[in-house]
Amino acid sequence: MRVSLEQRVALVTGAGGDIGRGIACALGAAGTRVLINDRDATRAAETLKLMEARGLAAAVDCGDVCLAEDAEAMVAAAAQHWGGLDILINNAGGIDDAALANMSEAQWDGVLDLNLKAAFLLSRAALPWLRASGRGRIVNIASMAYRGNVGQANYAAAKAGLVGLTRTLGLELARDGVSVNCVAPGLIDTPKSQGLPPAVRERLVKAVPMRRMGAVEDIAAAVCFFASDAARYTTRQVLHVSGGFEGF
């Protein structure tokens, strides 16, 4: 099935990272005009350059997703560039791991803000445009860590919260024709995972029933499905793209 997203406008947060970049490029290849967001201006520019080299429509906004005024400005920027917003991909995220006894309040707040509060702020800011679209989509990028992971109390709580946000907004926005779904990646082959010690990589891969890492393209394909008309009757769902891995 070829997914077409012609003449739609998307905002992808964290699009300077490996998964965010893959999502932005996949949406662009399906015909979407993409507003790239990343607070790292250099990485955002790299994504823009890559997309433009492929003839894909894109623009950059380097606002801070954790600030309400920046979230509102991002949505306004998409509308200014292309006249509206149809798809919001809440992908921005990050980790700051520590065992509970050693975790600082700053570590807790920083991870919750970036992985959860940002999705709330962007969803709220985008809501008028998504309602007006008639085919509004919110896709949240969680992690299989939402089921719990040692040393990641902050990250697991944030991603579990993102799942709860997905299911709640899916209920609230269903009558507006806005679907809200979530993709939960498992172990994905990125430069970060490639940097793990070989013994750690081997242990993690053995925990995956398919006995291999997933690819960024696997995540991007799931996002494109949720963003498309093929998923027009699908909302409040959490799709595990994890090779069968269900957590430790």
PyRosetta script that sets phi, psi and omega in degrees:
from pyrosetta import init, pose_from_sequence

init()
pose = pose_from_sequence("MRVSLEQRVALVTGAGGDIGRGIACALGAAGTRVLINDRDATRAAETLKLMEARGLAAAVDCGDVCLAEDAEAMVAAAAQHWGGLDILINNAGGIDDAALANMSEAQWDGVLDLNLKAAFLLSRAALPWLRASGRGRIVNIASMAYRGNVGQANYAAAKAGLVGLTRTLGLELARDGVSVNCVAPGLIDTPKSQGLPPAVRERLVKAVPMRRMGAVEDIAAAVCFFASDAARYTTRQVLHVSGGFEGF")
pose.set_psi(1, 124.3)
pose.set_omega(1, 177.1)
pose.set_phi(2, -90.7)
pose.set_psi(2, 122.4)
pose.set_omega(2, 179.7)
pose.set_phi(3, -87.0)
pose.set_psi(3, 125.6)
pose.set_omega(3, 177.1)
pose.set_phi(4, -113.5)
pose.set_psi(4, 130.6)
pose.set_omega(4, 177.5)
pose.set_phi(5, -127.7)
pose.set_psi(5, 39.7)
pose.set_omega(5, -177.0)
pose.set_phi(6, -60.4)
pose.set_psi(6, 140.0)
pose.set_omega(6, 173.5)
pose.set_phi(7, 64.7)
pose.set_psi(7, 24.8)
pose.set_omega(7, 175.4)
pose.set_phi(8, -109.3)
pose.set_psi(8, 159.0)
pose.set_omega(8, -178.5)
pose.set_phi(9, -120.2)
pose.set_psi(9, 132.0)
pose.set_omega(9, -178.8)
pose.set_phi(10, -128.5)
pose.set_psi(10, 149.3)
pose.set_omega(10, 170.2)
pose.set_phi(11, -115.7)
pose.set_psi(11, 122.8)
pose.set_omega(11, 179.6)
pose.set_phi(12, -116.9)
pose.set_psi(12, 114.9)
pose.set_omega(12, 178.5)
pose.set_phi(13, -86.5)
pose.set_psi(13, 154.1)
pose.set_omega(13, -178.1)
pose.set_phi(14, 63.2)
pose.set_psi(14, 30.9)
pose.set_omega(14, -173.8)
pose.set_phi(15, -80.5)
pose.set_psi(15, 1.8)
pose.set_omega(15, 172.9)
pose.set_phi(16, -87.5)
pose.set_psi(16, -13.4)
pose.set_omega(16, 178.2)
pose.set_phi(17, -83.5)
pose.set_psi(17, 172.2)
pose.set_omega(17, -173.3)
pose.set_phi(18, -63.2)
pose.set_psi(18, -49.3)
pose.set_omega(18, -179.3)
pose.set_phi(19, -70.9)
pose.set_psi(19, -43.4)
pose.set_omega(19, 178.6)
pose.set_phi(20, -60.5)
pose.set_psi(20, -40.1)
pose.set_omega(20, 178.0)
pose.set_phi(21, -64.0)
pose.set_psi(21, -42.3)
pose.set_omega(21, 178.1)
pose.set_phi(22, -62.8)
pose.set_psi(22, -39.7)
pose.set_omega(22, 177.7)
pose.set_phi(23, -64.9)
pose.set_psi(23, -46.9)
pose.set_omega(23, -179.2)
pose.set_phi(24, -59.5)
pose.set_psi(24, -43.9)
pose.set_omega(24, -179.3)
pose.set_phi(25, -67.3)
pose.set_psi(25, -38.9)
pose.set_omega(25, 179.5)
pose.set_phi(26, -66.6)
pose.set_psi(26, -42.0)
pose.set_omega(26, 176.3)
pose.set_phi(27, -62.7)
pose.set_psi(27, -43.6)
pose.set_omega(27, 178.6)
pose.set_phi(28, -61.3)
pose.set_psi(28, -41.5)
pose.set_omega(28, 180.0)
pose.set_phi(29, -65.4)
pose.set_psi(29, -25.4)
pose.set_omega(29, 178.2)
pose.set_phi(30, -86.0)
pose.set_psi(30, 1.6)
pose.set_omega(30, 175.2)
pose.set_phi(31, 107.0)
pose.set_psi(31, 2.7)
pose.set_omega(31, -178.2)
pose.set_phi(32, -82.5)
pose.set_psi(32, 143.1)
pose.set_omega(32, 170.2)
pose.set_phi(33, -90.8)
pose.set_psi(33, 124.0)
pose.set_omega(33, -166.3)
pose.set_phi(34, -116.5)
pose.set_psi(34, 126.8)
pose.set_omega(34, 168.9)
pose.set_phi(35, -92.1)
pose.set_psi(35, 115.3)
pose.set_omega(35, -178.1)
pose.set_phi(36, -86.7)
pose.set_psi(36, 127.2)
pose.set_omega(36, 173.7)
pose.set_phi(37, -119.4)
pose.set_psi(37, 134.8)
pose.set_omega(37, 168.4)
pose.set_phi(38, -162.2)
pose.set_psi(38, 136.5)
pose.set_omega(38, -178.8)
pose.set_phi(39, -74.5)
pose.set_psi(39, -13.0)
pose.set_omega(39, 171.5)
pose.set_phi(40, -88.9)
pose.set_psi(40, 101.7)
pose.set_omega(40, -173.9)
pose.set_phi(41, -61.4)
pose.set_psi(41, -34.6)
pose.set_omega(41, -179.3)
pose.set_phi(42, -65.2)
pose.set_psi(42, -45.7)
pose.set_omega(42, -179.6)
pose.set_phi(43, -69.8)
pose.set_psi(43, -35.7)
pose.set_omega(43, 176.0)
pose.set_phi(44, -62.3)
pose.set_psi(44, -42.1)
pose.set_omega(44, 179.4)
pose.set_phi(45, -65.2)
pose.set_psi(45, -34.5)
pose.set_omega(45, 177.5)
pose.set_phi(46, -64.8)
pose.set_psi(46, -41.0)
pose.set_omega(46, 177.1)
pose.set_phi(47, -64.3)
pose.set_psi(47, -43.8)
pose.set_omega(47, 178.6)
pose.set_phi(48, -59.3)
pose.set_psi(48, -46.4)
pose.set_omega(48, -179.5)
pose.set_phi(49, -60.8)
pose.set_psi(49, -42.0)
pose.set_omega(49, 179.0)
pose.set_phi(50, -62.9)
pose.set_psi(50, -44.1)
pose.set_omega(50, -178.5)
pose.set_phi(51, -68.4)
pose.set_psi(51, -42.1)
pose.set_omega(51, 179.1)
pose.set_phi(52, -64.0)
pose.set_psi(52, -35.9)
pose.set_omega(52, 178.2)
pose.set_phi(53, -63.8)
pose.set_psi(53, -25.9)
pose.set_omega(53, 178.5)
pose.set_phi(54, -93.7)
pose.set_psi(54, 5.1)
pose.set_omega(54, 179.6)
pose.set_phi(55, 75.3)
pose.set_psi(55, 24.9)
pose.set_omega(55, -177.9)
pose.set_phi(56, -98.7)
pose.set_psi(56, 143.9)
pose.set_omega(56, -176.5)
pose.set_phi(57, -81.0)
pose.set_psi(57, 121.2)
pose.set_omega(57, -177.9)
pose.set_phi(58, -154.2)
pose.set_psi(58, 158.4)
pose.set_omega(58, 174.1)
pose.set_phi(59, -146.8)
pose.set_psi(59, 166.0)
pose.set_omega(59, -174.0)
pose.set_phi(60, -118.6)
pose.set_psi(60, 142.1)
pose.set_omega(60, 168.9)
pose.set_phi(61, -137.9)
pose.set_psi(61, 126.7)
pose.set_omega(61, -175.9)
pose.set_phi(62, -107.5)
pose.set_psi(62, 30.4)
pose.set_omega(62, 178.9)
pose.set_phi(63, -68.0)
pose.set_psi(63, 164.4)
pose.set_omega(63, 179.7)
pose.set_phi(64, -90.2)
pose.set_psi(64, 114.5)
pose.set_omega(64, -176.2)
pose.set_phi(65, -66.2)
pose.set_psi(65, -14.0)
pose.set_omega(65, -179.3)
pose.set_phi(66, -86.7)
pose.set_psi(66, -2.0)
pose.set_omega(66, -178.9)
pose.set_phi(67, -111.8)
pose.set_psi(67, 129.6)
pose.set_omega(67, -176.7)
pose.set_phi(68, -59.7)
pose.set_psi(68, -42.6)
pose.set_omega(68, -178.0)
pose.set_phi(69, -65.8)
pose.set_psi(69, -34.5)
pose.set_omega(69, 177.6)
pose.set_phi(70, -71.4)
pose.set_psi(70, -37.7)
pose.set_omega(70, 177.6)
pose.set_phi(71, -60.3)
pose.set_psi(71, -45.0)
pose.set_omega(71, 178.9)
pose.set_phi(72, -64.9)
pose.set_psi(72, -37.0)
pose.set_omega(72, 179.8)
pose.set_phi(73, -67.8)
pose.set_psi(73, -35.1)
pose.set_omega(73, 178.3)
pose.set_phi(74, -62.7)
pose.set_psi(74, -46.5)
pose.set_omega(74, 179.0)
pose.set_phi(75, -62.1)
pose.set_psi(75, -42.2)
pose.set_omega(75, 178.1)
pose.set_phi(76, -62.6)
pose.set_psi(76, -36.2)
pose.set_omega(76, 179.3)
pose.set_phi(77, -64.9)
pose.set_psi(77, -41.1)
pose.set_omega(77, 177.2)
pose.set_phi(78, -62.1)
pose.set_psi(78, -44.8)
pose.set_omega(78, 179.5)
pose.set_phi(79, -63.9)
pose.set_psi(79, -37.8)
pose.set_omega(79, -179.9)
pose.set_phi(80, -67.1)
pose.set_psi(80, -39.4)
pose.set_omega(80, -179.3)
pose.set_phi(81, -70.7)
pose.set_psi(81, -45.1)
pose.set_omega(81, -167.7)
pose.set_phi(82, -133.3)
pose.set_psi(82, 8.6)
pose.set_omega(82, 171.0)
pose.set_phi(83, 87.4)
pose.set_psi(83, 9.3)
pose.set_omega(83, 178.5)
pose.set_phi(84, 166.3)
pose.set_psi(84, -169.2)
pose.set_omega(84, 177.3)
pose.set_phi(85, -149.5)
pose.set_psi(85, 127.0)
pose.set_omega(85, -179.2)
pose.set_phi(86, -110.1)
pose.set_psi(86, -29.3)
pose.set_omega(86, -170.7)
pose.set_phi(87, -135.1)
pose.set_psi(87, 129.0)
pose.set_omega(87, 174.0)
pose.set_phi(88, -117.8)
pose.set_psi(88, 122.9)
pose.set_omega(88, 176.7)
pose.set_phi(89, -110.6)
pose.set_psi(89, 107.2)
pose.set_omega(89, 178.1)
pose.set_phi(90, -87.4)
pose.set_psi(90, 88.8)
pose.set_omega(90, -175.0)
pose.set_phi(91, -109.1)
pose.set_psi(91, -21.3)
pose.set_omega(91, -176.1)
pose.set_phi(92, -55.7)
pose.set_psi(92, 134.8)
pose.set_omega(92, -179.8)
pose.set_phi(93, -172.1)
pose.set_psi(93, 175.7)
pose.set_omega(93, 179.8)
pose.set_phi(94, 179.7)
pose.set_psi(94, 167.2)
pose.set_omega(94, -178.3)
pose.set_phi(95, -120.2)
pose.set_psi(95, 158.6)
pose.set_omega(95, 172.8)
pose.set_phi(96, -154.8)
pose.set_psi(96, 78.8)
pose.set_omega(96, -166.1)
pose.set_phi(97, -78.3)
pose.set_psi(97, 148.7)
pose.set_omega(97, 172.2)
pose.set_phi(98, -172.4)
pose.set_psi(98, 150.7)
pose.set_omega(98, 171.2)
pose.set_phi(99, -64.9)
pose.set_psi(99, 152.8)
pose.set_omega(99, -174.8)
pose.set_phi(100, -52.7)
pose.set_psi(100, -42.3)
pose.set_omega(100, -177.5)
pose.set_phi(101, -63.0)
pose.set_psi(101, -23.5)
pose.set_omega(101, -177.1)
pose.set_phi(102, -108.2)
pose.set_psi(102, -0.3)
pose.set_omega(102, -175.8)
pose.set_phi(103, -81.4)
pose.set_psi(103, 128.6)
pose.set_omega(103, 179.5)
pose.set_phi(104, -86.5)
pose.set_psi(104, 163.4)
pose.set_omega(104, 176.3)
pose.set_phi(105, -62.8)
pose.set_psi(105, -35.5)
pose.set_omega(105, 179.0)
pose.set_phi(106, -65.1)
pose.set_psi(106, -38.9)
pose.set_omega(106, 177.1)
pose.set_phi(107, -63.9)
pose.set_psi(107, -42.4)
pose.set_omega(107, 178.7)
pose.set_phi(108, -62.5)
pose.set_psi(108, -52.6)
pose.set_omega(108, -175.7)
pose.set_phi(109, -63.6)
pose.set_psi(109, -42.1)
pose.set_omega(109, -177.7)
pose.set_phi(110, -62.2)
pose.set_psi(110, -43.8)
pose.set_omega(110, -178.8)
pose.set_phi(111, -71.4)
pose.set_psi(111, -40.3)
pose.set_omega(111, 177.7)
pose.set_phi(112, -64.6)
pose.set_psi(112, -40.0)
pose.set_omega(112, 179.5)
pose.set_phi(113, -62.9)
pose.set_psi(113, -49.4)
pose.set_omega(113, -174.2)
pose.set_phi(114, -70.8)
pose.set_psi(114, -39.4)
pose.set_omega(114, -173.8)
pose.set_phi(115, -90.8)
pose.set_psi(115, -21.1)
pose.set_omega(115, -175.2)
pose.set_phi(116, -126.0)
pose.set_psi(116, -53.1)
pose.set_omega(116, -178.2)
pose.set_phi(117, -59.4)
pose.set_psi(117, -39.7)
pose.set_omega(117, -179.6)
pose.set_phi(118, -58.7)
pose.set_psi(118, -40.9)
pose.set_omega(118, 179.3)
pose.set_phi(119, -64.3)
pose.set_psi(119, -39.2)
pose.set_omega(119, 175.5)
pose.set_phi(120, -62.0)
pose.set_psi(120, -48.1)
pose.set_omega(120, -177.3)
pose.set_phi(121, -63.1)
pose.set_psi(121, -44.9)
pose.set_omega(121, -178.8)
pose.set_phi(122, -68.2)
pose.set_psi(122, -41.0)
pose.set_omega(122, 179.9)
pose.set_phi(123, -62.7)
pose.set_psi(123, -43.2)
pose.set_omega(123, 179.1)
pose.set_phi(124, -63.8)
pose.set_psi(124, -43.7)
pose.set_omega(124, -179.1)
pose.set_phi(125, -66.6)
pose.set_psi(125, -35.6)
pose.set_omega(125, -176.3)
pose.set_phi(126, -81.5)
pose.set_psi(126, -15.1)
pose.set_omega(126, -169.9)
pose.set_phi(127, -54.1)
pose.set_psi(127, -47.1)
pose.set_omega(127, -179.8)
pose.set_phi(128, -58.3)
pose.set_psi(128, -38.9)
pose.set_omega(128, -179.5)
pose.set_phi(129, -71.7)
pose.set_psi(129, -40.0)
pose.set_omega(129, 179.7)
pose.set_phi(130, -66.0)
pose.set_psi(130, -38.6)
pose.set_omega(130, 176.0)
pose.set_phi(131, -63.5)
pose.set_psi(131, -42.4)
pose.set_omega(131, -178.4)
pose.set_phi(132, -68.9)
pose.set_psi(132, -24.9)
pose.set_omega(132, -176.4)
pose.set_phi(133, -61.7)
pose.set_psi(133, -40.2)
pose.set_omega(133, -174.5)
pose.set_phi(134, 86.1)
pose.set_psi(134, -10.4)
pose.set_omega(134, 177.6)
pose.set_phi(135, -146.9)
pose.set_psi(135, 41.3)
pose.set_omega(135, -177.3)
pose.set_phi(136, -66.6)
pose.set_psi(136, 141.7)
pose.set_omega(136, -179.5)
pose.set_phi(137, -136.7)
pose.set_psi(137, 135.3)
pose.set_omega(137, 167.2)
pose.set_phi(138, -119.2)
pose.set_psi(138, 126.7)
pose.set_omega(138, 175.0)
pose.set_phi(139, -123.0)
pose.set_psi(139, 118.3)
pose.set_omega(139, 179.6)
pose.set_phi(140, -98.6)
pose.set_psi(140, 137.8)
pose.set_omega(140, 178.7)
pose.set_phi(141, -102.8)
pose.set_psi(141, 108.3)
pose.set_omega(141, -179.6)
pose.set_phi(142, -96.1)
pose.set_psi(142, -134.6)
pose.set_omega(142, -179.9)
pose.set_phi(143, -172.4)
pose.set_psi(143, 151.4)
pose.set_omega(143, 174.7)
pose.set_phi(144, -64.0)
pose.set_psi(144, -12.0)
pose.set_omega(144, 175.2)
pose.set_phi(145, -64.1)
pose.set_psi(145, -13.2)
pose.set_omega(145, 179.4)
pose.set_phi(146, -63.0)
pose.set_psi(146, -16.7)
pose.set_omega(146, 178.1)
pose.set_phi(147, -87.2)
pose.set_psi(147, -1.2)
pose.set_omega(147, 176.9)
pose.set_phi(148, 111.8)
pose.set_psi(148, 139.0)
pose.set_omega(148, 178.8)
pose.set_phi(149, -157.8)
pose.set_psi(149, 134.7)
pose.set_omega(149, -178.3)
pose.set_phi(150, -60.3)
pose.set_psi(150, 133.4)
pose.set_omega(150, 178.0)
pose.set_phi(151, 82.0)
pose.set_psi(151, 4.6)
pose.set_omega(151, -177.2)
pose.set_phi(152, -130.3)
pose.set_psi(152, 43.9)
pose.set_omega(152, 179.7)
pose.set_phi(153, -57.5)
pose.set_psi(153, -41.0)
pose.set_omega(153, -179.7)
pose.set_phi(154, -68.4)
pose.set_psi(154, -47.6)
pose.set_omega(154, -177.4)
pose.set_phi(155, -67.3)
pose.set_psi(155, -45.5)
pose.set_omega(155, 179.5)
pose.set_phi(156, -62.5)
pose.set_psi(156, -40.9)
pose.set_omega(156, 178.5)
pose.set_phi(157, -64.8)
pose.set_psi(157, -40.3)
pose.set_omega(157, 179.5)
pose.set_phi(158, -64.6)
pose.set_psi(158, -44.2)
pose.set_omega(158, -178.1)
pose.set_phi(159, -71.9)
pose.set_psi(159, -34.5)
pose.set_omega(159, 173.6)
pose.set_phi(160, -64.9)
pose.set_psi(160, -37.5)
pose.set_omega(160, 175.6)
pose.set_phi(161, -63.9)
pose.set_psi(161, -35.5)
pose.set_omega(161, 178.4)
pose.set_phi(162, -66.1)
pose.set_psi(162, -36.4)
pose.set_omega(162, 175.1)
pose.set_phi(163, -64.3)
pose.set_psi(163, -43.9)
pose.set_omega(163, 177.3)
pose.set_phi(164, -63.1)
pose.set_psi(164, -39.2)
pose.set_omega(164, 177.1)
pose.set_phi(165, -63.0)
pose.set_psi(165, -42.3)
pose.set_omega(165, 178.2)
pose.set_phi(166, -57.4)
pose.set_psi(166, -49.3)
pose.set_omega(166, -175.6)
pose.set_phi(167, -69.3)
pose.set_psi(167, -33.5)
pose.set_omega(167, 179.3)
pose.set_phi(168, -73.8)
pose.set_psi(168, -47.8)
pose.set_omega(168, 179.1)
pose.set_phi(169, -65.1)
pose.set_psi(169, -32.5)
pose.set_omega(169, 176.0)
pose.set_phi(170, -58.8)
pose.set_psi(170, -38.3)
pose.set_omega(170, 176.1)
pose.set_phi(171, -69.7)
pose.set_psi(171, -47.2)
pose.set_omega(171, -175.6)
pose.set_phi(172, -64.1)
pose.set_psi(172, -35.1)
pose.set_omega(172, -169.9)
pose.set_phi(173, -103.6)
pose.set_psi(173, -0.2)
pose.set_omega(173, -176.6)
pose.set_phi(174, -58.0)
pose.set_psi(174, -42.5)
pose.set_omega(174, -178.2)
pose.set_phi(175, -71.7)
pose.set_psi(175, -14.4)
pose.set_omega(175, 176.2)
pose.set_phi(176, -89.2)
pose.set_psi(176, 0.2)
pose.set_omega(176, -178.9)
pose.set_phi(177, 76.4)
pose.set_psi(177, 17.5)
pose.set_omega(177, 179.1)
pose.set_phi(178, -104.7)
pose.set_psi(178, 120.0)
pose.set_omega(178, 177.7)
pose.set_phi(179, -93.9)
pose.set_psi(179, 148.3)
pose.set_omega(179, -179.1)
pose.set_phi(180, -133.4)
pose.set_psi(180, 117.0)
pose.set_omega(180, -178.6)
pose.set_phi(181, -135.0)
pose.set_psi(181, 171.2)
pose.set_omega(181, -172.5)
pose.set_phi(182, -137.9)
pose.set_psi(182, 138.0)
pose.set_omega(182, 173.5)
pose.set_phi(183, -111.5)
pose.set_psi(183, 127.9)
pose.set_omega(183, 180.0)
pose.set_phi(184, -113.6)
pose.set_psi(184, 98.4)
pose.set_omega(184, 179.0)
pose.set_phi(185, -70.2)
pose.set_psi(185, 148.8)
pose.set_omega(185, 170.0)
pose.set_phi(186, -96.9)
pose.set_psi(186, -133.3)
pose.set_omega(186, -179.1)
pose.set_phi(187, -81.2)
pose.set_psi(187, 112.5)
pose.set_omega(187, -175.0)
pose.set_phi(188, -114.2)
pose.set_psi(188, 139.0)
pose.set_omega(188, -178.3)
pose.set_phi(189, -78.4)
pose.set_psi(189, 98.6)
pose.set_omega(189, 178.2)
pose.set_phi(190, -129.6)
pose.set_psi(190, 167.3)
pose.set_omega(190, 176.1)
pose.set_phi(191, -54.0)
pose.set_psi(191, -33.5)
pose.set_omega(191, 178.9)
pose.set_phi(192, -65.6)
pose.set_psi(192, -46.1)
pose.set_omega(192, 179.9)
pose.set_phi(193, -71.0)
pose.set_psi(193, -28.8)
pose.set_omega(193, 177.1)
pose.set_phi(194, -67.4)
pose.set_psi(194, -21.6)
pose.set_omega(194, -179.9)
pose.set_phi(195, -84.3)
pose.set_psi(195, -2.2)
pose.set_omega(195, 178.0)
pose.set_phi(196, -69.2)
pose.set_psi(196, 149.4)
pose.set_omega(196, 174.2)
pose.set_phi(197, -57.1)
pose.set_psi(197, 141.8)
pose.set_omega(197, -177.4)
pose.set_phi(198, -51.8)
pose.set_psi(198, -39.4)
pose.set_omega(198, -179.0)
pose.set_phi(199, -65.9)
pose.set_psi(199, -37.0)
pose.set_omega(199, 178.8)
pose.set_phi(200, -68.9)
pose.set_psi(200, -44.7)
pose.set_omega(200, 178.0)
pose.set_phi(201, -57.7)
pose.set_psi(201, -44.9)
pose.set_omega(201, -178.4)
pose.set_phi(202, -62.5)
pose.set_psi(202, -42.2)
pose.set_omega(202, 179.5)
pose.set_phi(203, -63.8)
pose.set_psi(203, -41.8)
pose.set_omega(203, -179.2)
pose.set_phi(204, -67.7)
pose.set_psi(204, -42.8)
pose.set_omega(204, -179.8)
pose.set_phi(205, -64.0)
pose.set_psi(205, -36.8)
pose.set_omega(205, 179.1)
pose.set_phi(206, -64.3)
pose.set_psi(206, -24.2)
pose.set_omega(206, 179.2)
pose.set_phi(207, -79.4)
pose.set_psi(207, -9.6)
pose.set_omega(207, -179.8)
pose.set_phi(208, -93.2)
pose.set_psi(208, 121.9)
pose.set_omega(208, -178.8)
pose.set_phi(209, -54.5)
pose.set_psi(209, -32.9)
pose.set_omega(209, 178.0)
pose.set_phi(210, -78.5)
pose.set_psi(210, -7.9)
pose.set_omega(210, 176.4)
pose.set_phi(211, 60.1)
pose.set_psi(211, 36.5)
pose.set_omega(211, 174.5)
pose.set_phi(212, -160.4)
pose.set_psi(212, 162.8)
pose.set_omega(212, 173.9)
pose.set_phi(213, -80.7)
pose.set_psi(213, 155.2)
pose.set_omega(213, 172.4)
pose.set_phi(214, -83.6)
pose.set_psi(214, 172.0)
pose.set_omega(214, 178.8)
pose.set_phi(215, -110.4)
pose.set_psi(215, 155.4)
pose.set_omega(215, 176.0)
pose.set_phi(216, -54.7)
pose.set_psi(216, -36.4)
pose.set_omega(216, -179.7)
pose.set_phi(217, -61.3)
pose.set_psi(217, -29.3)
pose.set_omega(217, 178.4)
pose.set_phi(218, -66.1)
pose.set_psi(218, -38.9)
pose.set_omega(218, 177.8)
pose.set_phi(219, -69.4)
pose.set_psi(219, -44.3)
pose.set_omega(219, -178.9)
pose.set_phi(220, -61.4)
pose.set_psi(220, -38.4)
pose.set_omega(220, 179.7)
pose.set_phi(221, -64.6)
pose.set_psi(221, -40.4)
pose.set_omega(221, 178.2)
pose.set_phi(222, -64.0)
pose.set_psi(222, -41.0)
pose.set_omega(222, 178.8)
pose.set_phi(223, -63.7)
pose.set_psi(223, -44.9)
pose.set_omega(223, -179.6)
pose.set_phi(224, -62.4)
pose.set_psi(224, -36.7)
pose.set_omega(224, 175.8)
pose.set_phi(225, -60.6)
pose.set_psi(225, -51.6)
pose.set_omega(225, -179.1)
pose.set_phi(226, -62.0)
pose.set_psi(226, -30.7)
pose.set_omega(226, -178.6)
pose.set_phi(227, -79.0)
pose.set_psi(227, -14.5)
pose.set_omega(227, -170.7)
pose.set_phi(228, -95.0)
pose.set_psi(228, 172.5)
pose.set_omega(228, 175.8)
pose.set_phi(229, -68.1)
pose.set_psi(229, -18.4)
pose.set_omega(229, 177.2)
pose.set_phi(230, -62.6)
pose.set_psi(230, -23.0)
pose.set_omega(230, -179.6)
pose.set_phi(231, -109.3)
pose.set_psi(231, 25.6)
pose.set_omega(231, -173.6)
pose.set_phi(232, -64.8)
pose.set_psi(232, -20.2)
pose.set_omega(232, 179.5)
pose.set_phi(233, -112.2)
pose.set_psi(233, 22.7)
pose.set_omega(233, -177.5)
pose.set_phi(234, -119.5)
pose.set_psi(234, 122.2)
pose.set_omega(234, 177.6)
pose.set_phi(235, -152.3)
pose.set_psi(235, 158.0)
pose.set_omega(235, 178.0)
pose.set_phi(236, 69.4)
pose.set_psi(236, 21.4)
pose.set_omega(236, -175.7)
pose.set_phi(237, -101.6)
pose.set_psi(237, 148.9)
pose.set_omega(237, 175.0)
pose.set_phi(238, -117.2)
pose.set_psi(238, 113.2)
pose.set_omega(238, -177.2)
pose.set_phi(239, -99.6)
pose.set_psi(239, 116.1)
pose.set_omega(239, 177.5)
pose.set_phi(240, -82.4)
pose.set_psi(240, 111.0)
pose.set_omega(240, 175.1)
pose.set_phi(241, -104.3)
pose.set_psi(241, 82.4)
pose.set_omega(241, -163.0)
pose.set_phi(242, -142.2)
pose.set_psi(242, 8.3)
pose.set_omega(242, -178.7)
pose.set_phi(243, 63.2)
pose.set_psi(243, 22.5)
pose.set_omega(243, 179.9)
pose.set_phi(244, 94.4)
pose.set_psi(244, -6.0)
pose.set_omega(244, 179.8)
pose.set_phi(245, -70.5)
pose.set_psi(245, 132.0)
pose.set_omega(245, -177.1)
pose.set_phi(246, -119.1)
pose.set_psi(246, 12.1)
pose.set_omega(246, 178.0)
pose.set_phi(247, 105.9)
pose.set_psi(247, 163.4)
pose.set_omega(247, -178.5)
pose.set_phi(248, -87.0)
pose.dump_pdb("model.pdb")
